[in-house]
Amino acid sequence: MPTRAYHHGDLRRALVEQGLQLARTGGPAAISLREATRGVGVSPNAAYRHFVDRDDLVRAVAAEAQTALARAILERVEATPSGLSAAEASIERLRRVGLAYIDFARAERGWFELAFATQDPQPGEGIVTLDHEVVAPFQLLLDTLDTMVDTGALSPERRPYAEWACWSAVHGFADIAVHGPVQWQSAPVIDALAASVVEAAIVGVRGTTEPAGTGPAAS
């Protein structure tokens, strides 16, 4: 096998990027130290200077997949139209978090499968973590819900664990849209179903269909 000379510090990055390419088409199961090293042109033993084992590589690649997901969500959130009230804008941002999550799953199936395949347990906290840090996509959801409380779009009493109701609904739909019978529907049908699921999640956590500023959250 031909070998490639790497400058200080960039072999690890090259292996992670190769892992991303493997996962993009084959999901988590496609990642291996042997395939990653083969892809960048070094011997398998070279990987062990940077990763303890395959699981260590998978975790590093999963972190990159989570970053890609967070970036896709943030881009959608940052495109929230101006002219909305603060409360209405916070609800729209939650809507965009959910739809971006589903769209990412549909567009990047391998990365979606990988993003939450490896997690660290945080006993008693119920927080999704990797290397003991809250993963970026989940943090965006937490921050969005907190902003809804700050703007009066969500009552403080309904805030505890709202992230789990939102994530369960959106992740569940994303999964059946990628792996379940929904995947065989046309794109417009899936779009409509996704929008319906996200709206149901928003209504569920808010406890009202009233516009922001007029329902229970405003009292």
Secondary structure by P-SEA (a helix, b strand, c coil): cbbbbbccccaaaaaaaaaaaaaaccccccccaaaaaaaacccaaaaaaccccaaaaaaaaaaaaaaaaaaaaaaaaaaccccccaaaaaaaaaaaaaaaaaaaaaacaaaaaacccbbbbbcccccccccccccaaaaaaaaaaaaaaaacccccccccaaaaaaaaaaaaaaaaaaccccccccaaaaaaaaaaaaaaaaaaaaccccccccccccc
